[in-house]
């Protein structure tokens, strides 16, 4: 996270970095085999609200990411590798420079699939918004400041309405 924020070309204090990555939430997902996986939804298309999602997956395929102009691309599992997704919170912090990744999971016809995502987020009472210096550097402000807890409540109230959940934080 520090490398990504420093890559924006602004000074990021360690306290600001730790403030936006204090909470970690772990999920465990099990997708049983399905003879017709195209008829089921493992996890429908969505964006994560976290700053980052760190995903440990098994050796079973099924994770797809949406790539503009190319459609859905399968992410092949690589033993020992982690998949790291940018989430909505990092998009807000970066003033829109980093984009959250749309992704989905499709079941497998013969094998069960397991994934363990770790969501790296601020605490509910943390104010999120473009990091200091970015709006001036970009010449515009894309997102306003809001409590992460309010953004989270909006995200879950919208039932994954894709990028519409980010409208809550747009200027």
C-alpha positions in Angstrom: 0.0 0.0 0.0 2.9 2.4 0.8 4.4 1.8 -2.6 1.1 2.5 -4.4 0.5 5.7 -2.4 4.1 6.9 -2.9 3.7 6.1 -6.6 1.2 8.9 -6.8 4.1 11.4 -6.5 3.1 13.0 -3.2 4.6 12.7 0.3 2.6 10.2 2.3 3.2 10.2 6.0 3.4 6.8 7.7 0.6 7.8 10.0 -1.7 8.5 7.0 -0.7 5.2 5.5 -1.5 3.2 8.7 -4.7 5.1 9.3 -6.1 3.8 5.9 -4.9 0.2 6.4 -5.7 -0.4 10.1 -8.5 -2.9 9.8 -8.2 -6.3 8.1 -11.2 -8.6 7.4 -10.7 -12.2 6.3 -13.3 -14.2 4.4 -13.2 -17.8 3.5 -15.1 -18.8 0.3 -16.0 -22.3 -0.7 -17.4 -23.0 -4.1 -18.6 -26.6 -4.5 -18.3 -28.3 -7.9 -21.3 -27.7 -10.2 -21.9 -29.7 -13.4 -23.1 -26.5 -15.2 -21.0 -23.7 -13.8 -22.2 -21.3 -16.4 -25.7 -21.6 -14.8 -24.5 -20.6 -11.3 -22.9 -17.5 -9.8 -20.0 -18.2 -7.5 -19.7 -14.5 -6.7 -21.3 -12.1 -9.1 -19.5 -9.2 -10.7 -18.5 -6.6 -8.2 -15.9 -4.1 -6.9 -14.4 -4.4 -3.4 -14.9 -1.4 -1.0 -11.6 -2.1 0.7 -8.4 -0.2 -0.1 -6.8 -3.5 -1.2 -7.9 -7.1 -1.3 -5.2 -9.7 -0.9 -6.4 -13.0 -2.2 -4.9 -16.4 -1.5 -6.6 -18.9 -3.8 -6.1 -22.6 -4.4 -5.1 -24.2 -7.7 -8.7 -24.2 -9.2 -9.5 -21.7 -11.8 -12.6 -19.4 -11.7 -11.4 -15.9 -10.8 -12.1 -13.4 -13.6 -11.3 -9.7 -13.9 -13.0 -7.2 -16.3 -10.5 -5.5 -18.6 -11.8 -2.6 -20.6 -12.2 -3.4 -24.3 -11.2 -7.0 -23.7 -14.1 -8.3 -21.5 -13.6 -10.9 -18.9 -10.1 -12.4 -18.5 -9.5 -15.4 -16.3 -6.7 -15.0 -13.7 -4.9 -18.3 -13.7 -4.0 -19.6 -10.2 -0.2 -19.6 -9.6 1.0 -21.7 -6.7 2.3 -19.5 -3.9 1.1 -16.3 -5.6 -1.2 -13.7 -4.1 -3.7 -11.7 -6.2 -4.0 -8.1 -5.1 -7.0 -6.0 -6.2 -7.4 -2.3 -5.9 -10.6 -1.4 -4.2 -12.9 1.6 -4.0 -11.2 3.1 -1.0 -7.9 3.3 -2.8 -9.6 4.8 -5.8 -11.0 7.5 -3.5 -7.7 8.1 -1.7 -5.9 8.4 -5.1 -8.4 10.9 -6.4 -9.4 8.4 -9.1 -5.9 7.7 -10.4 -6.1 4.1 -9.3 -9.3 2.3 -10.4 -11.0 -0.4 -8.4 -11.1 -3.7 -10.2 -14.3 -5.3 -11.3 -14.2 -9.1 -10.8 -16.3 -12.2 -10.4 -15.9 -15.9 -9.6 -17.4 -18.8 -11.6 -17.6 -22.3 -10.2 -15.8 -25.3 -11.6 -17.7 -28.3 -13.1 -15.6 -31.0 -11.4 -13.7 -29.6 -8.5 -14.4 -27.5 -5.4 -12.7 -24.1 -5.2 -11.5 -22.3 -2.1 -10.3 -18.7 -1.8 -9.3 -16.6 1.2 -9.5 -12.8 0.6 -8.1 -10.4 3.1 -9.7 -6.9 2.9 -7.4 -4.1 4.0 -9.6 -1.1 5.1 -9.6 1.9 7.3 -11.6 1.7 10.6 -15.2 2.9 10.4 -14.5 6.3 12.0 -11.6 7.1 9.6 -12.2 10.0 7.2 -11.4 9.0 3.6 -10.9 11.3 0.6 -8.2 12.3 -1.8 -4.8 12.4 -0.1 -3.4 15.8 0.6 -1.7 17.3 -2.5 -3.4 15.2 -5.1 -6.3 17.5 -6.1 -3.9 20.4 -6.5 -1.5 18.2 -8.5 -4.4 16.8 -10.7 -6.1 20.2 -11.1 -9.4 18.7 -9.9 -11.0 17.0 -7.0 -12.8 13.8 -8.0 -14.0 12.6 -4.6 -15.1 14.3 -1.4 -14.1 13.4 2.1 -16.5 11.1 4.0 -16.3 8.7 6.9 -15.4 5.2 5.8 -18.3 3.8 7.9 -20.7 6.0 5.9 -19.2 4.8 2.7 -19.4 1.2 3.8 -23.1 1.6 4.8 -23.8 3.1 1.4 -21.9 0.3 -0.3 -23.9 -2.5 1.3 -27.2 -0.6 0.9 -26.5 -0.5 -2.8 -26.1 -4.3 -3.1 -23.1 -4.0 -5.4 -24.4 -1.6 -8.0 -21.0 -1.6 -9.6 -19.4 1.9 -9.8 -22.7 3.5 -8.7 -21.5 2.9 -5.1 -18.7 5.3 -5.7 -21.2 8.1 -6.6 -21.6 8.5 -2.8 -18.1 9.9 -2.6 -18.0 11.9 -5.9 -17.8 15.6 -5.8 
